[in-house]
Amino acid sequence: MIEPKCKMIEVFVLVRKSITFALLFFVLITAWKWISNSEIHWLENIGLSIAVALVNLLVDWAMKTYENKKE
């Protein structure tokens, strides 16, 4: 019974890490475009941040699965 809670915590940590990275990416890319162009394309930045979050989550999940199978 304790094992599913550990899995849920691991999933929560992966999702939280991915969202944190995407938010940081969003802030940095928005600041960069504001400084360089003084024009910000919000939909492009949001879409790019969501894509980065999903790719990051997929890579982290694949690495975690690979490590579990390796053991």
Secondary structure, DSSP 8 states (H G I E B T S, - for coil): -HHHHHHHHHHHHHHHHHHHHHHHHHHHHHHHHHHHTS---HHHHHHHHHHHHHHHHHHHHHHHHHHHHH-
